[in-house]
Amino acid sequence: MDKQDKPTVSIVKVKDVYESLLDSINLCDGLANLDTNDMILIKPNIVSWDFDLPFPPFGVVTTSIVIEALVRILAEHGFSKLTIGEGALPVFNPKSEAVFEALGYHKLVQRYGVKLADFNQEAFETIDYGEGLKLDVAKQALEADKIINVPVLKTHNQAKVSLGIKNLKGCLHRKSKQLCHGIANQELSLMFPRIIEKLPVALTVIDGLYTLEKGPGPTGRAFRKNLLISSRDPFACDLVGAAILGYPVNEVEHLSIYANRHGYSTDLADYDVKGETLENHREYVEYDWEWSKEDTGPAGFKKRGITGLAIRKYDSTLCTGCSVQYNPMLILLSSAYKGQPFPNVEVVSGKKQLASPGFEKSVLFGKCACHLNKDNPNIKKAIPLWGCPPDLNKFVDTLAQEGIECDYKDYVRFRHYLMDRYKNDANFQLSDWSIE
């Protein structure tokens, strides 16, 4: 492959965000496919937000200073039809207007005439992807002339990495998002690569100011990385982003599937990487939590000597809503341990975990597990926790009726701990999610 035919990816070490982003875009000729008359949709990664309990956005949510720099660059190059759009998780149920305001986006409206779109409140269109797959996609994403995708450089405990191609899941209706966590031909790694096929993605900018291990949510651990990775080619950008996180493409199933489907090379030598040398920034970042070999719960539970409880590890069928509540569920169950064994309890979740025989109580975590196990003959006593996702306060109340006393205050303390671990580190600045 001749070098001029190779997809170009830029890696830039961030000093000044605006200058570094401009360098990153120029190195990959990122604006070449854009026309100043284009309606451009900017798609950040806003997983969720919380105004009630501490929510560390480090490595979780696209930084506002990168979004601001991008909008400024576009405006300076004559682009005026700009929209920032996202379909964030409604788990914590803040109004989108409040989230956009907290991120400083309203200032971009005032300064540059940017429009804001909450896909969850907008219209969707059913798109036929072929092979029997239909997804409901935000009309504003479909009607955009070009999309600039701005994901975060982070890992994902179900998909290994969460970069540009996966970030487009935020353009789907909630039911289609759930469909992406299915089984057989709707398995997670098969679904992610399809979404982009009907979307006009012209530029991907991976926000690597922070990176996150054991992501994609705030329960993972963030690190300062200070990188921007840009490309007009979405796969090439993800290929380099995954490599920087320590994952060759052949170890990331949804990227391998995309490469095979669209005829991409998975050899980094077939890509023109400009700016920083990839090897200088490659560092393996853990993507998943350690679980007991017996599949009875997190390794930490076993170390504490917790017995009488078997929590089956989440799989790719656990939808994102339940995923967000899964770690809090573990914290609450941990709080119920007082040195005595649990009363022989099993916890199952997702769309394919069947409760096993031999347990006195079977906790069915989430609507999918409740439906799947409705007539399961293995269950002596079902503890169904309906909801999509289940409500944590109801979880506490329901288990209390079974003699399992969880302490919600432990979960509150845990949320404060998540934020407190960054407080005394100058590398972590909440101002990165504000706009002056």
C-alpha positions in Angstrom: 0.0 0.0 0.0 1.4 3.4 -1.1 1.8 5.8 1.9 -0.4 8.4 0.2 -3.2 5.8 0.1 -2.9 4.9 3.7 -5.6 6.2 6.1 -4.0 8.9 8.3 -4.3 9.1 12.0 -2.8 11.9 14.1 -1.6 11.5 17.7 -0.9 14.8 19.5 0.3 15.4 23.0 -1.9 18.0 24.6 -0.3 21.2 25.9 -2.8 23.9 25.0 -6.1 22.2 24.1 -7.1 24.5 21.3 -3.6 24.5 19.7 -3.2 20.8 20.1 -6.6 20.0 18.7 -5.9 22.3 15.7 -2.6 20.4 15.2 -4.4 17.1 15.5 -7.0 18.0 12.9 -4.5 19.5 10.5 -2.2 16.5 10.6 -4.9 14.2 9.4 -6.5 16.9 7.1 -9.6 16.5 9.2 -11.7 19.2 7.6 -11.0 18.1 4.0 -14.4 16.4 3.6 -16.4 19.2 5.1 -18.2 22.0 3.3 -19.0 25.2 5.1 -22.7 24.8 4.1 -22.8 21.4 5.8 -25.1 20.7 8.8 -22.6 19.2 11.2 -23.5 17.1 14.2 -20.9 16.9 17.0 -21.4 13.7 18.9 -19.7 13.7 22.4 -19.8 10.8 24.9 -22.1 11.8 27.7 -22.7 8.5 29.4 -24.8 10.0 32.2 -24.7 12.6 34.9 -25.8 12.9 38.5 -26.7 16.0 40.5 -27.6 14.1 43.7 -24.3 12.2 44.4 -20.7 12.9 43.5 -20.0 11.9 39.8 -16.4 12.0 38.7 -16.4 12.5 34.9 -12.7 11.7 34.5 -12.3 9.4 31.5 -16.0 8.9 31.4 -17.5 12.0 29.7 -16.0 13.9 26.8 -14.3 17.0 28.2 -16.0 20.3 27.6 -12.7 22.0 26.8 -12.2 19.7 23.9 -15.7 20.3 22.6 -15.2 24.1 23.0 -12.0 24.0 21.1 -13.6 21.9 18.3 -16.5 24.4 18.0 -14.1 27.3 18.0 -12.0 25.8 15.2 -15.0 25.0 13.1 -16.4 28.5 13.5 -13.0 30.0 12.6 -13.1 27.9 9.4 -16.5 29.2 8.4 -18.7 26.4 9.7 -21.9 27.8 11.3 -24.5 25.0 11.1 -23.4 23.2 14.2 -25.3 20.9 16.5 -24.1 19.1 19.6 -26.3 16.0 20.1 -26.3 13.0 22.4 -28.7 10.4 23.7 -27.3 9.9 27.2 -28.5 7.3 29.7 -31.5 8.4 31.6 -30.5 6.2 34.6 -30.0 9.2 37.0 -32.8 11.1 35.2 -31.4 14.6 35.1 -33.0 16.8 32.5 -30.8 17.1 29.4 -31.0 20.9 29.6 -29.4 20.8 33.0 -26.7 18.4 31.9 -25.9 20.6 28.9 -25.8 23.6 31.1 -23.5 21.8 33.6 -21.1 21.0 30.8 -21.1 24.7 29.7 -22.7 24.0 26.3 -25.1 26.9 26.7 -22.1 29.2 26.3 -21.4 27.7 23.0 -25.0 28.4 22.0 -24.5 32.1 22.9 -21.1 32.5 21.3 -21.4 30.4 18.2 -25.1 29.8 17.6 -24.6 26.1 18.3 -27.8 24.0 18.6 -28.2 21.4 21.3 -30.1 18.2 20.8 -31.1 15.5 23.3 -31.8 12.5 21.1 -34.0 11.0 23.8 -36.4 13.9 23.3 -36.2 13.9 19.5 -37.7 11.8 16.7 -36.2 8.5 15.5 -36.4 6.8 12.2 -36.3 3.0 11.7 -33.4 2.1 9.4 -33.0 -1.2 7.6 -29.4 -2.4 7.9 -30.0 -5.5 5.9 -29.8 -9.1 7.0 -32.9 -8.7 9.1 -31.5 -5.9 11.3 -33.5 -2.8 11.9 -32.5 0.0 14.3 -34.2 3.2 15.4 -31.7 6.0 14.8 -32.0 9.6 15.8 -33.3 11.6 12.8 -30.9 14.4 13.6 -28.0 12.1 13.2 -29.3 10.7 9.9 -30.1 14.2 8.5 -26.7 15.7 9.4 -24.5 16.2 6.3 -21.5 15.2 8.4 -20.9 13.9 11.9 -17.8 14.7 14.0 -17.5 11.9 16.6 -15.8 12.8 19.9 -15.5 9.7 22.1 -13.3 9.2 25.1 -10.2 7.1 25.3 -11.4 4.4 27.6 -11.9 0.7 28.2 -15.2 -1.1 28.5 -15.9 -4.1 30.7 -18.0 -5.8 28.1 -16.4 -4.6 24.8 -12.8 -4.1 26.0 -12.6 -0.6 24.5 -15.1 2.1 24.0 -14.0 4.5 21.3 -15.5 6.1 18.2 -17.5 3.3 16.6 -19.1 2.3 19.9 -19.8 5.9 20.8 -22.4 6.0 18.0 -24.6 3.8 20.1 -25.8 7.1 21.7 -27.6 7.8 18.4 -30.0 4.9 18.9 -33.4 4.8 20.6 -33.4 3.2 24.0 -35.0 0.0 22.7 -32.4 -0.3 19.9 -29.7 0.2 22.5 -31.1 -2.7 24.4 -31.2 -4.7 21.2 -27.5 -4.3 20.9 -27.1 -6.4 24.1 -28.8 -9.4 22.6 -27.8 -13.0 21.9 -26.9 -14.9 18.7 -26.9 -12.6 15.7 -27.7 -9.6 18.0 -24.7 -10.2 20.3 -22.9 -7.0 21.4 -19.8 -7.3 19.2 -21.9 -8.0 16.1 -24.2 -5.0 16.7 -21.7 -2.2 17.4 -20.0 -2.3 14.0 -23.3 -1.9 12.2 -24.5 1.4 13.6 -22.0 3.5 11.8 -22.8 2.1 8.4 -25.8 4.5 7.9 -24.2 7.6 9.6 -22.1 10.2 7.8 -19.1 10.2 10.1 -16.5 12.5 8.5 -14.1 13.0 11.4 -13.3 11.2 14.7 -11.5 12.9 17.5 -10.7 10.7 20.5 -10.5 12.8 23.7 -7.6 11.3 25.5 -7.0 14.0 28.1 -8.0 11.2 30.5 -8.2 7.5 30.1 -10.2 5.0 32.1 -9.5 1.4 33.2 -12.4 -0.9 34.0 -14.8 1.5 32.2 -17.1 2.8 30.9 -18.5 4.4 34.1 -17.1 6.3 37.1 -16.5 3.1 39.0 -13.4 2.6 36.8 -10.1 4.3 37.6 -9.0 7.2 35.5 -5.5 8.4 34.6 -4.3 11.6 33.0 -3.2 10.8 29.4 -3.1 14.2 27.6 -3.6 12.8 24.1 -5.8 13.7 21.1 -6.2 11.1 18.4 -7.9 12.2 15.1 -8.7 10.7 11.7 -11.1 11.0 8.9 -11.2 7.2 8.9 -13.3 5.9 11.9 -11.8 2.5 11.9 -8.2 3.8 11.6 -8.8 6.1 14.6 -10.2 3.3 16.7 -7.4 1.0 15.7 -4.8 3.4 17.0 -6.9 4.3 20.1 -7.2 0.6 21.0 -3.4 0.1 20.4 -2.6 2.9 22.8 -4.8 1.2 25.4 -2.8 -1.9 24.8 -5.3 -3.9 22.7 -4.5 -5.1 19.2 -7.5 -5.1 17.0 -7.6 -8.9 16.8 -8.3 -8.9 20.6 -11.3 -6.5 20.2 -14.1 -8.5 18.7 -16.3 -5.7 17.5 -13.4 -4.0 15.7 -12.2 -7.2 14.2 -15.7 -7.8 12.8 -15.8 -4.2 11.4 -12.5 -4.8 9.7 -13.6 -8.0 8.2 -16.9 -6.6 7.0 -15.4 -3.6 5.4 -12.1 -5.0 4.1 -9.7 -3.1 6.5 -6.2 -4.2 7.3 -5.6 -4.8 11.0 -1.8 -4.2 10.6 -0.7 -0.8 12.0 1.9 -0.7 9.3 -0.9 -0.1 6.8 -1.8 3.2 8.4 0.0 6.6 8.3 0.4 7.7 11.9 1.5 11.3 12.3 2.6 13.3 15.2 3.5 11.4 18.3 4.9 7.9 18.0 2.3 5.3 19.0 4.8 3.2 20.9 5.7 6.1 23.2 2.1 6.2 24.5 1.1 2.5 24.3 0.2 1.3 27.9 -2.0 -1.6 28.7 -5.2 -0.5 30.6 -7.3 -3.1 32.4 -10.8 -3.4 31.0 -12.5 -5.9 33.4 -13.1 -6.7 37.0 -11.5 -9.8 38.6 -14.1 -12.5 39.4 -13.8 -15.7 41.4 -13.0 -18.8 39.5 -16.1 -20.4 40.8 -18.2 -17.5 39.4 -19.6 -16.6 42.8 -18.8 -12.9 42.8 -16.0 -10.4 42.6 -12.6 -11.6 43.8 -12.9 -9.0 46.7 -15.9 -10.8 48.0 -14.0 -14.1 48.3 -11.1 -12.3 50.0 -13.5 -11.0 52.6 -14.7 -14.5 53.3 -18.3 -13.9 52.0 -20.1 -17.2 51.6 -23.6 -18.3 50.9 -23.9 -15.9 48.0 -23.2 -16.6 44.3 -23.3 -13.5 42.0 -23.0 -14.7 38.4 -20.7 -12.4 36.4 -22.4 -10.0 34.0 -22.1 -10.9 30.3 -22.6 -8.9 27.1 -26.4 -9.2 27.3 -26.6 -7.0 30.3 -27.9 -3.7 28.9 -26.2 -0.4 29.8 -28.9 0.7 32.2 -28.5 -2.4 34.3 -24.7 -2.2 33.9 -24.8 1.2 35.6 -26.7 -0.2 38.5 -24.7 -3.4 38.7 -21.7 -2.1 40.7 -24.0 -0.3 43.2 -25.8 -3.6 43.6 -22.5 -5.2 44.5 -21.8 -2.5 47.0 -25.2 -2.9 48.6 -24.8 -6.7 48.9 -21.3 -6.2 50.4 -22.8 -3.9 53.0 -25.2 -6.7 54.0 -22.3 -9.0 55.0 -21.9 -9.0 58.8 -19.6 -11.9 59.2 -22.3 -14.6 58.7 -23.0 -16.5 55.5 -25.7 -15.3 53.3 -28.8 -17.5 53.2 -27.7 -19.5 50.1 -28.6 -16.8 47.5 -27.8 -16.7 43.8 -28.0 -13.5 41.7 -28.5 -13.6 37.9 -28.8 -10.9 35.4 -29.0 -10.2 31.6 -30.8 -12.1 28.9 -29.3 -15.6 29.2 -28.4 -16.4 32.8 -30.6 -19.1 34.2 -30.9 -19.6 37.9 -29.2 -22.8 39.1 -30.6 -25.5 41.3 -29.6 -25.8 45.0 -30.2 -22.2 46.1 -32.8 -21.1 48.7 -33.3 -17.7 47.0 -32.8 -16.5 43.5 -32.4 -12.8 42.9 -33.4 -11.9 39.4 -31.7 -8.6 38.7 -33.5 -6.6 36.0 -36.5 -7.1 33.7 -34.7 -9.4 31.3 -33.6 -11.8 34.0 -37.1 -11.8 35.5 -38.7 -12.7 32.1 -36.1 -15.3 31.3 -36.5 -17.1 34.7 -40.3 -16.7 35.1 -40.9 -20.4 34.9 -37.5 -21.7 35.9 -38.1 -25.0 37.8 -34.7 -24.6 39.5 -35.9 -21.7 41.6 -37.2 -22.4 45.1 -38.0 -18.8 45.9 -37.6 -16.0 43.3 -36.8 -12.4 44.3 -37.7 -10.5 41.2 -36.2 -7.1 40.8 -38.2 -5.7 37.9 -37.1 -2.5 36.2 -34.9 -1.4 33.3 -32.8 -0.9 35.3 -33.9 -1.8 38.9 -34.3 0.9 41.4 -31.7 0.8 44.1 -34.0 1.8 47.0 -36.4 -0.9 45.9 -33.5 -3.3 45.8 -32.7 -2.5 49.5 -36.3 -2.7 50.6 -37.0 -6.0 48.7 -33.9 -7.7 50.1 -34.7 -6.5 53.6 -37.9 -8.5 53.4 -35.8 -11.6 52.8 -33.6 -10.9 55.8 -30.7 -9.4 53.8 -30.1 -6.0 55.3 -28.3 -3.8 52.8 -27.2 -0.3 53.9 -27.9 2.4 51.3 -25.5 4.7 53.2 -22.7 2.4 52.2 -23.5 3.1 48.6 -23.5 6.9 49.3 -20.1 6.6 51.0 -18.9 4.6 48.0 -19.9 7.4 45.6 -18.1 9.9 47.7 -15.0 7.7 47.7 -15.1 7.6 43.9 -14.8 11.3 43.8 -12.5 11.7 46.8 -9.7 9.6 45.2 -9.1 12.3 42.7 -9.4 15.4 45.0 -5.8 15.8 46.0 -4.3 15.1 42.6 -3.7 18.2 40.5 -3.9 16.1 37.3 -7.6 15.9 37.7 -9.5 19.1 37.1 -13.3 19.3 37.1 -12.8 22.6 35.3 -12.2 20.5 32.2 -16.0 20.0 32.1 -16.7 23.7 32.1 -16.4 26.5 29.6 -15.1 29.9 30.6 
